[in-house]
Amino acid sequence: MQVFLSFGQNLAFQFLPIYTRKLGGTERQMGLLTAVQNVFSNLFSPYWGKKSDQMGRRIFMVFGGFIAFSCAIAMALANNPNQIIVTVAVNSFGMSILVPAWSGAIADYTKGMNRGSFMSKIMGIGAGYVSIALIIYAYYIPKLNLDEISQYRVIIWASAINFGLATVVSGFIVDRNEKEKREFKLFLPLKDSKFRRYTFITITWWFFMSLAWSYFPILISDVVNASSSEVALIGLTQTIVQSIVGYKLGKYIEKLGMRKSIIIGLLPFALIPLIFSFATVWWHLIPAQIIAGFSIGFGFAAMEGYILEIAGNQNAGSYKGVYQVIWGFVTFIGSFLGGILLEWLSHYLGNLTDALRIMLFTVFLARLVVNLFMIKLLPDI
C-alpha cells in the first residue's frame, strides 16, 4: 500500500507543479495550486479520521483512493492551469479521506511496536519504489520522441495507475481497530497539552516551509530550464537518499527519541531554499535533494511516529486529522502568500530570476530562525 501511495503522492508533487507551469501557470496560480492542494487535502481530515476510528479503515481507504485515481486521470488530460487547480482540489478531498484512514491502519498494525522506526522503514521502502520508477522514466522518456508536455503527462498517468493499485490493495486491508461509537468532537485532540504544543511549534515551521513551495518548480522550469528527464534525476536523488535513510537509520529514531529525531531531521531543511537561490543549472540542486531525502526519511518519519504515540490506537485517525486540517489552512496561506509576494516582487524588479533568488534567501533566514525556536520549545514524550 505504502509504495503505491508514495508513488502517487511523490511524483505528483515533484512533476505536477512543473507540468502546471508548462501549461502556462502564472506565479500566483503556482502559489494557488499548492495552497488549494493543502487546504482541500486536510479540511475534512478530522471528520474522516474520526469516522475511520469508529467504522474501520478499509471503506475510507477505498473511497479516498478511487477519488485520487480518477482525478489523476483528469490531470493527465488537462490543457490549462485552471483545470489542474480544480482537479487538484477534488483529488485533495480524496486524500483527506485516504491519509487519516491509512495512518489509523498503521497505528492498528503497529500496536506494541517501535512506531518511529517502522514509519521510517515503510517510507524508505516507498521511496525505493519511487527511485526505481524515476530511473526507468529518466532513461526511456528521451527515447519516446514526445513533446515536453506529453513527457510530463506520462508521469501523471503513472501516478494514476499507482493510485488505482492503492485503491485495489485497500480493499484487502483487514481492519484491526476496536471500533467504538463515540461522539465526534472536531478539535477534541487539542485538549491534549502535548499535542497542542507540538502542533503550534511544528505548524509555525510548516508555514515558513510553505512560502517557498511554489518557487522550486518555477526555478526548475524557468531558471535552470531542466528537461523532464533532468527533473526525474533531481527527484531521484531525494528518493534514493530517503530510501537508504529510512531503511537503515530508522532504528535510531527510537534510540534518540522522537523529539531529538525531529530536530535532527528538520534542521537541515533550512538550507534547501539557500541552495536553490544560487542554482543556475539543474545539477546544482542535487545537494538540496540529498538534504531533503535525509530530512524526509528521518525527520518526517519521527513526526508521524510522534503523533501516533501521543494519540494511541483508538484516536490515531482523529489526531492525524486535526493536525492535517490545521496544517492545510496554514500552508494554504503560506503557499498562496508566497506566490503573491513573488509576483509582486518580480513586477517591481522587472526580473523573475532576481525576485526568486531574493525570496528564496528570505525564506532561508525565516526557516533558520524557526528551527532555533524548535530546539528550545518542542515537547518530549
FIKOLSE-941706 format. One record per residue (C-alpha): residue in one letter; x, y, z. Coordinates in steps of 0.05 Angstrom, whole numbers, padded with zeros to 5 digits, always signed. Layout:
aXYZ;...
***
This chain:
m+00000+00000+00000;q+00054+00049+00021;v+00094+00041-00043;f+00035+00057-00088;l+00015+00116-00045;s+00086+00142-00044;f+00089+00139-00119;g+00023+00176-00128;q+00040+00230-00077;n+00114+00239-00090;l+00113+00241-00166;a+00052+00285-00169;f+00085+00332-00120;q+00151+00334-00160;f+00123+00337-00231;l+00053+00367-00225;p+00075+00438-00208;i+00125+00439-00265;y+00072+00409-00311;t+00025+00465-00290;r+00079+00517-00304;k+00090+00488-00373;l+00015+00494-00385;g+00021+00569-00373;g+00013+00576-00298;t+00029+00646-00270;e+00067+00658-00205;r+00000+00669-00169;q-00031+00607-00199;m+00030+00567-00178;g+00021+00591-00107;l-00054+00577-00111;l-00041+00506-00137;t-00002+00485-00075;a-00049+00524-00030;v-00111+00491-00057;q-00078+00423-00053;n-00061+00433+00020;v-00127+00460+00045;f-00172+00411+00009;s-00129+00351+00027;n-00137+00370+00100;l-00202+00409+00110;f-00244+00347+00124;s-00189+00304+00153;p-00212+00307+00226;y-00282+00284+00206;w-00258+00226+00163;g-00204+00208+00213;k-00256+00201+00268;k-00302+00162+00223;s-00246+00113+00207;d-00235+00105+00283;q-00308+00089+00291;m-00325+00049+00228;g-00260+00017+00206;r-00205+00038+00158;r-00218-00001+00094;i-00280+00032+00067;f-00249+00101+00073;m-00184+00080+00042;v-00220+00050-00019;f-00265+00111-00027;g-00209+00162-00020;g-00163+00122-00065;f-00215+00118-00120;i-00224+00194-00119;a-00149+00204-00124;f-00144+00154-00181;s-00200+00187-00221;c-00171+00257-00211;a-00101+00236-00231;i-00130+00214-00298;a-00164+00282-00306;m-00098+00317-00290;a-00063+00278-00345;l-00116+00302-00395;a-00116+00375-00372;n-00100+00431-00422;n-00093+00493-00377;p-00074+00512-00306;n-00145+00525-00283;q-00165+00454-00300;i-00106+00429-00259;i-00124+00472-00199;v-00197+00449-00198;t-00178+00376-00207;v-00126+00381-00152;a-00179+00408-00105;v-00223+00346-00117;n-00163+00299-00114;s-00141+00330-00049;f-00210+00317-00019;g-00199+00244-00035;m-00132+00246+00000;s-00166+00277+00061;i-00205+00212+00067;l-00148+00165+00049;v-00090+00192+00090;p-00121+00193+00160;a-00151+00123+00149;w-00083+00097+00127;s-00048+00129+00187;g-00100+00097+00232;a-00088+00029+00199;i-00013+00036+00211;a-00027+00052+00284;d-00072-00010+00289;y-00019-00055+00259;t+00039-00027+00300;k+00008-00033+00369;g+00065-00050+00417;m+00119-00037+00364;n+00170+00018+00356;r+00129+00063+00311;g+00184+00113+00294;s+00229+00060+00263;f+00170+00025+00230;m+00147+00090+00197;s+00218+00104+00174;k+00224+00035+00143;i+00159+00035+00104;m+00172+00106+00080;g+00241+00083+00058;i+00212+00024+00020;g+00163+00071-00014;a+00219+00117-00033;g+00258+00059-00061;y+00200+00041-00106;v+00195+00112-00130;s+00270+00113-00144;i+00265+00053-00189;a+00208+00086-00227;l+00247+00150-00236;i+00308+00113-00263;i+00264+00079-00314;y+00229+00144-00332;a+00294+00184-00339;y+00324+00131-00384;y+00266+00117-00430;i+00229+00184-00436;p+00280+00217-00483;k+00273+00156-00529;l+00198+00164-00538;n+00201+00225-00583;l+00146+00261-00545;d+00137+00336-00538;e+00153+00366-00469;i+00081+00369-00444;s+00069+00297-00465;q+00131+00275-00427;y+00101+00304-00363;r+00034+00271-00379;v+00068+00203-00378;i+00088+00210-00305;i+00019+00236-00286;w-00012+00175-00319;a+00036+00132-00280;s+00013+00166-00216;a-00059+00150-00235;i-00042+00076-00244;n-00010+00074-00175;f-00069+00108-00142;g-00112+00055-00175;l-00067+00000-00147;a-00071+00032-00078;t-00147+00030-00083;v-00146-00044-00101;v-00098-00061-00044;s-00141-00021+00005;g-00198-00069-00009;f-00157-00125+00022;i-00138-00087+00086;v-00162-00124+00148;d-00190-00075+00199;r-00156-00086+00267;n-00181-00026+00306;e-00231-00035+00362;k-00290+00005+00335;e-00327+00049+00384;k-00387+00093+00373;r-00363+00157+00406;e-00387+00228+00399;f-00350+00266+00345;k-00318+00329+00371;l-00276+00363+00318;f-00220+00393+00358;l-00221+00347+00419;p-00148+00327+00409;l-00127+00400+00421;k-00145+00389+00495;d-00083+00347+00498;s-00029+00397+00521;k+00029+00359+00488;f-00007+00353+00423;r-00028+00426+00426;r+00044+00450+00438;y+00073+00403+00386;t+00022+00428+00335;f+00036+00502+00348;i+00111+00494+00341;t+00112+00449+00280;i+00056+00485+00244;t+00095+00550+00251;w+00154+00514+00219;w+00108+00489+00163;f+00084+00560+00149;f+00154+00583+00132;m+00165+00518+00093;s+00104+00531+00050;l+00124+00602+00030;a+00175+00574-00020;w+00137+00514-00046;s+00115+00549-00110;y+00185+00577-00121;f+00220+00510-00131;p+00182+00487-00194;i+00186+00558-00223;l+00261+00559-00213;i+00269+00489-00243;s+00225+00507-00303;d+00246+00579-00317;v+00316+00589-00288;v+00354+00523-00294;n+00310+00501-00353;a+00311+00427-00333;s+00284+00376-00382;s+00233+00324-00357;s+00288+00271-00352;e+00332+00320-00312;v+00272+00334-00266;a+00268+00258-00256;l+00343+00256-00238;i+00333+00314-00189;g+00277+00276-00155;l+00315+00210-00159;t+00370+00238-00114;q+00319+00253-00060;t+00283+00187-00063;i+00347+00145-00062;v+00373+00182-00001;q+00305+00178+00032;s+00301+00103+00019;i+00370+00090+00048;v+00360+00135+00108;g+00290+00108+00122;y+00311+00035+00119;k+00380+00040+00152;l+00373+00096+00203;g+00301+00085+00226;k+00324+00047+00287;y+00359+00110+00313;i+00292+00146+00319;e+00276+00101+00378;k+00346+00107+00408;l+00347+00182+00404;g+00274+00193+00420;m+00221+00227+00377;r+00239+00298+00399;k+00313+00294+00382;s+00299+00257+00317;i+00250+00311+00294;i+00300+00366+00309;i+00358+00329+00276;g+00315+00313+00215;l+00286+00382+00205;l+00345+00428+00219;p+00379+00416+00151;f+00315+00435+00114;a+00331+00508+00124;l+00389+00502+00075;i+00345+00479+00016;p+00320+00548-00006;l+00390+00576+00002;i+00418+00523-00045;f+00361+00536-00095;s+00375+00611-00093;f+00445+00600-00122;a+00427+00547-00174;t+00440+00562-00248;v+00439+00491-00276;w+00398+00430-00256;w+00454+00391-00221;h+00465+00449-00173;l+00400+00425-00140;i+00429+00357-00122;p+00455+00377-00053;a+00386+00405-00036;q+00355+00338-00055;i+00404+00300-00012;i+00384+00343+00047;a+00310+00333+00031;g+00319+00258+00026;f+00352+00255+00095;s+00301+00301+00128;i+00241+00265+00099;g+00268+00196+00113;f+00287+00213+00185;g+00252+00276+00210;f+00184+00266+00176;a+00181+00193+00199;a+00194+00217+00270;m+00138+00268+00263;e+00089+00214+00241;g+00111+00169+00297;y+00104+00225+00348;i+00031+00237+00331;l+00015+00163+00334;e+00049+00155+00402;i+00011+00212+00436;a-00055+00193+00403;g-00056+00119+00417;n-00091+00068+00373;q-00163+00090+00385;n-00151+00163+00368;a-00097+00159+00315;g-00144+00179+00259;s-00173+00237+00298;y-00106+00266+00320;k-00077+00259+00250;g-00140+00291+00220;v-00139+00351+00267;y-00065+00362+00254;q-00076+00358+00179;v-00133+00408+00177;i-00092+00460+00215;w-00033+00444+00171;g-00076+00453+00109;f-00102+00522+00128;v-00034+00548+00150;t+00003+00523+00088;f-00054+00548+00044;i-00040+00617+00070;g+00036+00608+00065;s+00037+00580-00005;f-00013+00630-00034;l+00022+00688+00001;g+00088+00663-00026;g+00061+00665-00097;i+00032+00735-00089;l+00097+00762-00059;l+00138+00732-00116;e+00091+00761-00168;w+00094+00830-00136;l+00170+00829-00129;s+00182+00804-00199;h+00139+00861-00227;y+00174+00911-00182;l+00244+00888-00202;g+00225+00872-00274;n+00263+00806-00267;l+00234+00739-00245;t+00302+00707-00232;d+00325+00762-00184;a+00258+00761-00149;l+00263+00686-00140;r+00333+00690-00110;i+00313+00745-00061;m+00251+00708-00038;l+00288+00642-00031;f+00342+00674+00011;t+00289+00708+00055;v+00254+00641+00067;f+00321+00610+00085;l+00331+00662+00140;a+00259+00652+00166;r+00266+00576+00168;l+00332+00582+00205;v+00301+00625+00260;v+00241+00578+00268;n+00287+00517+00273;l+00325+00550+00330;f+00259+00561+00367;m+00241+00488+00355;i+00303+00465+00392;k+00281+00502+00454;l+00205+00492+00453;l+00189+00424+00422;p+00159+00379+00477;d+00185+00310+00493;i+00144+00247+00501;
***
